[in-house]
Amino acid sequence: MNSAGYGFYGAVEDVPTAAAREQLEVNLLAVTQLFQAILPIMRRQRSGEIVNVSSTGGKSAEPLGG
């Protein structure tokens, strides 16, 4: 089970590119890396489950949530 993730809030023009990139690394690419690490093991075992927990933060807009 994985549920890592975070939001970086502020006006879009004020958010440093490095901070936005780090957020993408954690919220998107880390999940991909987890799958790449665990799927070969699950295939060898012929079993396993992956449970992703998310929030509704991506479905609703908030002030300074750009």
QUIDA-V416074 format. One record per helix or strand. SS is the DSSP state (h for helix, s for strand). FROM is the first residue (numbers start at 1). LEN is the number of residues. If there is no record, write none. Layout:
ss:SS from:FROM len:LEN
ss:SS from:FROM len:LEN
This chain:
ss:s from:2 len:1
ss:s from:10 len:1
ss:h from:12 len:3
ss:h from:17 len:29
ss:s from:52 len:1
ss:s from:65 len:1
